[in-house]
Amino acid sequence: MRTGIPNGYAANIKDSVPAERWAALERLHDDWLRRWPSHSFADYVRFSKVRLSFLRGDGDRAWNDLLTIYPRHRQRVLGEMRYLTQQSILPPTLDDPRIDWPLRTALVSLRPISEAQWNAYWRASQERVREPWAVAMQERLLYEAADMGDRLKRLPAEFPKTAQAPTPLWASVRLVALVQAGDVRAAFAQADSTGDSAVVDVAGVRARLHLMRGEWGRAISALGASDPSASYLLRVLVPPAVVDSLARAGSSFQVDARLTRAGRFAIANDWRSASRAAVGTGAARERAWARTATLAADTSQAGRLAFARWMREARGKLFFGENTEWLRALNWRSYRLHYDSTATDANADFDTRLPWTPDDELKRIARHLESTTELYFALRAYAKWLDAANARTPGLAAVIREADGVYNRLVNWDANNSRFWGNRLESSAEARSIRRAGALLHRR
């Protein structure tokens, strides 16, 4: 073999060796084993034959020879099997009688299994549940069941019917499988049996289950006020009626809810209602909101300019702060949603059982950013002032510079990762207002 097979990768070696040489090398091994079948070195010759089969590209024969040696040299054979699996060379079947249950447990997640195999393996694990491999096999089968539930929206017939938690992993993957299959009632029961040491985010799963039922308030409560996902749901996704209910006194979500309500009024230019909605969000913020409402009420040219300058300086003080991580997270979510809303293959990740669509979520992200970004309100106010200006308007050049500065701050805010403002403003009415006003300067 050293002289007849060149060095290199197995895939390249296979085609560089003539068929006659492969046959001759195999005959050498078979002749030796025929002459000395009980020799103490016989299994080492069989190991050499495994290597020959691997280099020849015959994975099934390599596995057959390893399974023949397996009972006598288990540790050495497991090492060879591991190498084959790392090369994506798997046994032709897991039902070979020479594969014992511990080995089958190790291999079950590496190759697809049929529903009939799943049921047979689960029954075997239940019958031998006290053996060391049984729970490990069940964990792997439940993982496979989660994939089946996602693809087929149903679970195998032998899938365990009651909530249990032999191990945190067992409970977690059963929970995920139930969610994927859409069995909400059973998933809630499993969540009740899955402790804090679970592998999955049980609170997040509960929230998803509530959302699948359209229970927005319960979904947010399941997450808790400190969970960023709760903030996302409340600020971006939940219907206005739910926001209004959470804004009432006594709710642990009242600050976010009240600021979200304030943004809803602000984007509609109802600044008085926005200011009232922000009551209870902190003394400093309440004073800022009162000043905002007063300035917004003055619709004269001077008043609009004062309001624009106020909103420019108030960035991060009225709503949720100037948070680049939040902006980036929303943008990355938007990129994925855009793919999910246009994908025609089966790889889209959006869960269609949720009470909104990818397009809905994209629109709600845009609405959230526009209604809670102080600089955007400043830019809108500057645009109104510029639209009413002419070439002889005093201070025109200075106001154009201010408006352009606000525009550039928005479009360049984390621009490498977050393209929302760049895409939103490039062809916007506000951008056109700045360009029109710039053209006025050249007419002087």
C-alpha positions as CSV (number, residue, x, y, z in Angstrom):
1,M,0.0,0.0,0.0
2,R,2.9,2.4,0.7
3,T,4.3,2.0,-2.7
4,G,1.1,1.4,-4.7
5,I,-1.0,4.3,-3.3
6,P,0.3,7.9,-3.6
7,N,0.1,10.5,-0.8
8,G,-2.7,13.0,-0.9
9,Y,-6.4,13.4,0.0
10,A,-8.6,10.4,-0.3
11,A,-10.9,12.0,-2.9
12,N,-7.9,12.6,-5.2
13,I,-6.2,9.3,-4.5
14,K,-9.3,7.3,-5.6
15,D,-9.1,8.3,-9.2
16,S,-5.3,8.3,-9.5
17,V,-4.9,4.6,-8.7
18,P,-5.8,2.1,-11.5
19,A,-8.6,-0.3,-10.7
20,E,-6.3,-3.3,-11.1
21,R,-4.1,-2.0,-8.3
22,W,-7.0,-1.6,-6.0
23,A,-8.1,-5.2,-6.8
24,A,-4.6,-6.5,-6.3
25,L,-4.2,-4.8,-2.9
26,E,-7.6,-6.2,-1.8
27,R,-6.6,-9.7,-2.8
28,L,-3.4,-9.4,-0.7
29,H,-5.5,-8.7,2.4
30,D,-8.1,-11.4,1.6
31,D,-5.4,-14.0,0.9
32,W,-3.6,-13.3,4.2
33,L,-6.8,-13.5,6.2
34,R,-7.8,-16.7,4.4
35,R,-4.4,-18.3,5.3
36,W,-4.3,-17.1,9.0
37,P,-7.9,-16.2,10.1
38,S,-7.1,-16.7,13.8
39,H,-3.7,-15.1,13.8
40,S,-3.2,-12.5,16.6
41,F,-2.5,-9.9,13.9
42,A,-5.6,-10.8,11.9
43,D,-7.6,-7.8,13.1
44,Y,-4.7,-5.5,12.3
45,V,-4.9,-6.7,8.8
46,R,-8.6,-6.0,8.8
47,F,-7.8,-2.4,10.1
48,S,-5.5,-2.1,7.1
49,K,-8.3,-3.2,4.9
50,V,-10.5,-0.5,6.4
51,R,-7.9,2.1,5.4
52,L,-7.8,0.6,1.9
53,S,-11.6,0.8,1.5
54,F,-11.5,4.4,2.8
55,L,-8.9,5.5,0.3
56,R,-10.7,3.6,-2.5
57,G,-13.9,5.6,-1.7
58,D,-15.9,2.5,-0.5
59,G,-17.4,3.8,2.8
60,D,-19.9,1.0,3.2
61,R,-17.2,-1.6,3.1
62,A,-15.1,0.3,5.5
63,W,-18.0,0.4,8.0
64,N,-18.7,-3.3,7.4
65,D,-15.1,-4.2,8.3
66,L,-15.1,-1.9,11.4
67,L,-18.3,-3.5,12.7
68,T,-16.7,-6.9,12.3
69,I,-13.8,-5.9,14.5
70,Y,-15.9,-3.7,16.9
71,P,-16.7,-6.3,19.6
72,R,-12.9,-7.2,20.0
73,H,-11.3,-3.8,19.8
74,R,-14.0,-1.3,20.8
75,Q,-11.8,1.7,21.7
76,R,-9.6,1.5,18.6
77,V,-12.6,0.9,16.3
78,L,-14.5,3.9,17.8
79,G,-11.6,6.1,16.9
80,E,-11.7,4.9,13.3
81,M,-15.5,5.3,13.2
82,R,-15.2,8.9,14.5
83,Y,-12.7,9.7,11.7
84,L,-15.1,8.3,9.1
85,T,-18.0,10.4,10.5
86,Q,-15.8,13.5,10.4
87,Q,-15.3,12.8,6.7
88,S,-19.2,12.5,6.3
89,I,-18.8,8.8,5.7
90,L,-21.7,7.2,7.6
91,P,-22.9,3.6,7.9
92,P,-25.4,2.6,5.3
93,T,-28.0,1.8,8.0
94,L,-28.3,2.1,11.8
95,D,-30.3,-1.1,11.9
96,D,-27.3,-3.4,11.4
97,P,-27.5,-6.0,14.2
98,R,-23.8,-5.5,14.9
99,I,-24.5,-1.9,16.0
100,D,-25.3,-2.0,19.7
101,W,-27.5,0.6,21.4
102,P,-24.8,2.8,22.8
103,L,-23.2,3.0,19.3
104,R,-26.6,3.6,17.7
105,T,-27.2,6.4,20.2
106,A,-24.0,8.0,19.2
107,L,-24.8,7.8,15.5
108,V,-28.5,8.6,15.5
109,S,-28.1,12.4,15.1
110,L,-25.6,12.0,12.3
111,R,-27.9,10.6,9.6
112,P,-31.5,11.0,8.7
113,I,-33.9,8.4,10.2
114,S,-37.4,7.5,9.2
115,E,-40.5,8.0,11.4
116,A,-40.7,4.2,11.7
117,Q,-37.1,4.1,13.0
118,W,-37.8,6.9,15.4
119,N,-40.7,5.0,16.9
120,A,-38.8,1.8,17.1
121,Y,-35.8,3.5,18.8
122,W,-38.0,5.3,21.2
123,R,-39.8,2.0,22.2
124,A,-36.4,0.4,22.7
125,S,-35.2,3.2,24.9
126,Q,-38.4,3.0,27.0
127,E,-38.0,-0.8,27.4
128,R,-34.3,-0.3,28.6
129,V,-34.8,3.0,30.3
130,R,-32.5,2.1,33.2
131,E,-29.6,1.4,30.9
132,P,-27.0,4.3,30.6
133,W,-27.6,5.0,26.9
134,A,-31.4,5.2,27.1
135,V,-31.9,8.8,28.2
136,A,-29.2,10.0,25.9
137,M,-30.9,8.3,23.0
138,Q,-34.2,9.9,23.9
139,E,-32.6,13.4,24.0
140,R,-31.3,12.8,20.5
141,L,-34.6,11.5,19.3
142,L,-36.5,14.5,20.7
143,Y,-34.1,16.7,18.9
144,E,-34.9,14.9,15.7
145,A,-38.6,15.2,16.6
146,A,-38.3,19.0,16.8
147,D,-37.0,18.9,13.2
148,M,-39.9,16.7,12.1
149,G,-42.4,19.0,13.9
150,D,-41.0,21.9,12.0
151,R,-41.1,20.2,8.6
152,L,-44.3,18.1,9.0
153,K,-46.2,20.0,11.7
154,R,-46.8,16.7,13.5
155,L,-44.9,14.4,15.8
156,P,-44.1,10.7,15.7
157,A,-46.7,8.3,17.1
158,E,-44.4,7.2,20.0
159,F,-43.6,10.8,21.0
160,P,-44.0,11.0,24.8
161,K,-47.5,12.1,25.7
162,T,-46.9,13.7,29.2
163,A,-44.7,16.5,30.4
164,Q,-41.5,15.2,32.1
165,A,-38.0,16.4,32.8
166,P,-35.6,13.5,33.3
167,T,-32.8,16.0,32.3
168,P,-32.9,19.7,31.5
169,L,-31.9,18.9,27.9
170,W,-34.7,16.2,27.6
171,A,-37.3,18.7,28.8
172,S,-36.0,21.5,26.6
173,V,-36.0,19.6,23.3
174,R,-39.4,18.1,24.0
175,L,-40.7,21.6,24.6
176,V,-39.1,22.8,21.3
177,A,-40.6,19.9,19.4
178,L,-44.1,20.7,20.7
179,V,-43.8,24.3,19.8
180,Q,-42.6,23.4,16.3
181,A,-45.5,21.0,15.8
182,G,-47.9,23.7,17.0
183,D,-49.3,21.8,20.1
184,V,-49.7,24.9,22.2
185,R,-51.5,23.3,25.1
186,A,-49.0,20.5,25.6
187,A,-46.1,23.0,25.2
188,F,-47.5,25.1,28.0
189,A,-47.6,21.9,30.2
190,Q,-44.0,21.0,29.3
191,A,-42.9,24.6,30.0
192,D,-44.4,24.2,33.5
193,S,-42.2,21.1,34.0
194,T,-39.0,22.6,32.5
195,G,-37.0,24.4,35.2
196,D,-34.7,27.4,35.1
197,S,-31.7,25.1,34.3
198,A,-33.2,24.4,30.9
199,V,-31.1,24.7,27.7
200,V,-33.8,26.9,26.1
201,D,-35.2,30.2,27.1
202,V,-38.4,29.0,28.7
203,A,-39.7,32.5,29.3
204,G,-39.1,33.2,25.6
205,V,-40.9,30.1,24.6
206,R,-43.9,31.0,26.8
207,A,-44.0,34.4,25.2
208,R,-44.1,32.8,21.7
209,L,-46.9,30.4,22.7
210,H,-48.9,33.4,24.0
211,L,-48.3,35.2,20.8
212,M,-49.5,32.2,18.8
213,R,-52.7,32.6,20.7
214,G,-52.8,36.4,20.1
215,E,-52.2,37.1,23.8
216,W,-50.0,40.1,23.6
217,G,-50.1,41.3,27.2
218,R,-49.4,37.8,28.6
219,A,-46.5,37.4,26.2
220,I,-44.9,40.6,27.4
221,S,-45.5,39.6,31.1
222,A,-44.0,36.2,30.5
223,L,-40.7,37.9,29.4
224,G,-40.5,40.4,32.2
225,A,-39.6,44.1,32.2
226,S,-35.9,43.5,32.0
227,D,-36.0,41.3,28.9
228,P,-35.0,43.2,25.6
229,S,-37.5,41.1,23.8
230,A,-40.3,42.6,25.9
231,S,-39.1,46.0,25.0
232,Y,-39.1,45.1,21.3
233,L,-42.7,43.7,21.5
234,L,-44.0,46.7,23.4
235,R,-42.2,49.5,21.4
236,V,-42.5,48.0,18.0
237,L,-45.1,45.2,17.5
238,V,-48.0,45.3,20.0
239,P,-51.3,46.9,18.9
240,P,-52.1,50.4,20.2
241,A,-54.9,49.0,22.5
242,V,-52.4,46.8,24.3
243,V,-49.9,49.6,24.6
244,D,-52.7,51.8,26.1
245,S,-53.5,49.1,28.7
246,L,-49.9,48.7,29.7
247,A,-49.5,52.4,30.1
248,R,-51.9,52.5,33.0
249,A,-50.4,53.1,36.5
250,G,-49.1,50.0,38.3
251,S,-47.8,48.2,35.2
252,S,-44.1,47.4,35.3
253,F,-44.0,48.3,31.6
254,Q,-45.7,51.7,32.0
255,V,-42.7,53.9,31.1
256,D,-42.0,52.1,27.7
257,A,-45.8,52.0,27.0
258,R,-46.3,55.7,27.8
259,L,-43.3,56.7,25.6
260,T,-44.6,54.5,22.8
261,R,-48.0,56.2,23.1
262,A,-46.3,59.6,23.1
263,G,-44.5,58.7,19.8
264,R,-47.8,57.7,18.3
265,F,-49.3,61.1,19.0
266,A,-46.1,62.9,18.1
267,I,-45.8,61.4,14.6
268,A,-49.4,62.6,14.1
269,N,-48.3,66.1,15.2
270,D,-50.5,66.0,18.3
271,W,-47.9,67.2,20.7
272,R,-50.2,68.2,23.5
273,S,-51.5,64.6,23.7
274,A,-47.9,63.3,23.4
275,S,-46.9,65.4,26.3
276,R,-49.8,64.2,28.4
277,A,-49.0,60.6,27.4
278,A,-45.5,61.0,28.7
279,V,-46.6,61.9,32.3
280,G,-45.2,59.5,34.7
281,T,-42.0,58.8,32.8
282,G,-39.7,60.9,35.0
283,A,-39.6,64.5,36.2
284,A,-36.8,65.6,33.8
285,R,-38.5,64.0,30.8
286,E,-41.9,65.4,31.7
287,R,-40.4,68.9,31.8
288,A,-38.8,68.3,28.4
289,W,-42.1,67.1,27.0
290,A,-43.9,70.1,28.3
291,R,-41.4,72.4,26.6
292,T,-41.7,70.4,23.4
293,A,-45.5,70.8,23.4
294,T,-45.2,74.5,23.9
295,L,-42.7,75.0,21.1
296,A,-44.7,72.8,18.7
297,A,-47.8,74.9,19.2
298,D,-46.1,77.9,17.6
299,T,-46.5,77.3,13.8
300,S,-44.9,80.6,12.7
301,Q,-41.6,80.5,10.9
302,A,-39.8,81.6,14.0
303,G,-41.7,79.0,16.0
304,R,-40.9,76.2,13.6
305,L,-37.2,77.1,13.7
306,A,-37.2,77.2,17.5
307,F,-38.9,73.8,17.6
308,A,-36.4,72.3,15.1
309,R,-33.5,73.5,17.1
310,W,-35.0,72.3,20.3
311,M,-35.6,68.8,18.9
312,R,-32.1,68.7,17.6
313,E,-30.7,69.4,21.1
314,A,-33.2,67.1,22.8
315,R,-32.0,64.0,21.0
316,G,-32.2,61.0,23.4
317,K,-34.1,63.0,26.0
318,L,-37.7,62.5,25.1
319,F,-38.0,58.9,24.1
320,F,-35.7,55.9,24.6
321,G,-32.3,57.4,24.4
322,E,-29.8,57.5,21.5
323,N,-29.0,53.8,21.6
324,T,-26.8,52.5,18.7
325,E,-27.2,48.9,19.8
326,W,-31.0,49.2,19.6
327,L,-30.8,50.8,16.2
328,R,-28.4,48.1,14.9
329,A,-30.6,45.3,16.3
330,L,-33.7,46.7,14.5
331,N,-31.8,47.1,11.3
332,W,-30.4,43.5,11.4
333,R,-33.9,42.3,12.2
334,S,-35.2,44.2,9.2
335,Y,-32.6,42.6,6.9
336,R,-33.8,39.2,7.9
337,L,-37.4,40.1,7.6
338,H,-36.8,41.4,4.1
339,Y,-35.4,38.0,3.2
340,D,-38.3,36.2,4.8
341,S,-40.9,38.4,3.0
342,T,-39.3,37.7,-0.4
343,A,-38.0,34.1,0.0
344,T,-39.6,31.5,-2.3
345,D,-37.7,28.5,-0.7
346,A,-38.3,26.6,2.5
347,N,-35.4,28.3,4.3
348,A,-37.5,31.3,5.5
349,D,-37.3,31.4,9.3
350,F,-40.4,33.5,10.0
351,D,-43.0,31.7,12.1
352,T,-46.2,32.2,10.1
353,R,-48.3,31.2,13.2
354,L,-47.5,34.6,14.8
355,P,-50.2,37.3,14.6
356,W,-48.3,39.4,12.1
357,T,-46.4,39.0,8.8
358,P,-42.8,40.0,7.8
359,D,-44.2,42.9,5.9
360,D,-46.2,44.0,9.0
361,E,-43.1,43.9,11.1
362,L,-41.0,45.8,8.6
363,K,-43.6,48.6,8.6
364,R,-43.8,48.6,12.4
365,I,-40.0,48.9,12.8
366,A,-40.0,51.9,10.4
367,R,-43.0,53.5,12.3
368,H,-41.2,53.0,15.7
369,L,-37.9,54.6,14.5
370,E,-39.7,57.5,12.9
371,S,-42.0,58.1,15.8
372,T,-39.4,57.9,18.6
373,T,-36.3,59.6,17.1
374,E,-35.9,63.2,18.1
375,L,-33.6,64.1,15.2
376,Y,-36.2,62.9,12.7
377,F,-38.7,65.3,14.2
378,A,-36.1,68.0,14.0
379,L,-35.4,67.3,10.4
380,R,-39.1,67.4,9.6
381,A,-39.4,70.8,11.3
382,Y,-36.4,72.2,9.4
383,A,-37.9,71.0,6.2
384,K,-41.1,72.8,6.9
385,W,-39.2,76.0,7.6
386,L,-37.1,75.7,4.4
387,D,-40.2,75.0,2.3
388,A,-41.6,78.3,3.4
389,A,-38.3,80.2,2.8
390,N,-37.2,82.1,-0.3
391,A,-33.9,83.4,-1.5
392,R,-34.2,86.6,0.5
393,T,-35.1,84.9,3.8
394,P,-32.7,86.1,6.5
395,G,-30.5,83.3,8.0
396,L,-31.2,80.9,5.2
397,A,-27.7,79.7,4.8
398,A,-27.3,79.0,8.5
399,V,-30.6,77.0,8.7
400,I,-29.6,75.0,5.6
401,R,-26.3,74.1,7.4
402,E,-28.2,73.1,10.5
403,A,-30.7,71.0,8.6
404,D,-27.9,69.3,6.6
405,G,-26.1,68.5,9.8
406,V,-29.2,66.8,11.3
407,Y,-29.7,64.9,8.0
408,N,-26.1,63.7,7.9
409,R,-26.1,62.7,11.6
410,L,-29.1,60.5,10.9
411,V,-27.9,58.9,7.7
412,N,-24.4,58.3,9.1
413,W,-25.5,56.9,12.4
414,D,-23.9,53.4,12.5
415,A,-24.2,53.5,8.7
416,N,-22.0,50.4,8.1
417,N,-24.5,48.3,10.0
418,S,-27.7,50.3,10.1
419,R,-29.0,51.5,6.7
420,F,-32.5,52.4,7.7
421,W,-32.0,56.2,7.9
422,G,-29.9,56.3,4.7
423,N,-32.5,54.3,2.8
424,R,-35.4,56.3,4.3
425,L,-34.1,59.8,3.8
426,E,-32.1,59.6,0.5
427,S,-35.1,60.4,-1.6
428,S,-37.4,61.8,1.1
429,A,-39.4,65.0,1.1
430,E,-37.0,66.3,3.8
431,A,-34.0,65.8,1.6
432,R,-35.7,67.5,-1.3
433,S,-36.5,70.4,0.9
434,I,-32.8,70.8,1.8
435,R,-31.7,70.5,-1.8
436,R,-34.3,73.0,-3.0
437,A,-33.3,75.5,-0.3
438,G,-29.6,75.0,-1.3
439,A,-30.5,75.9,-4.9
440,L,-32.1,79.2,-3.6
441,L,-28.7,80.3,-2.3
442,H,-27.2,80.1,-5.8
443,R,-29.9,82.5,-7.1
444,R,-28.8,85.3,-4.9
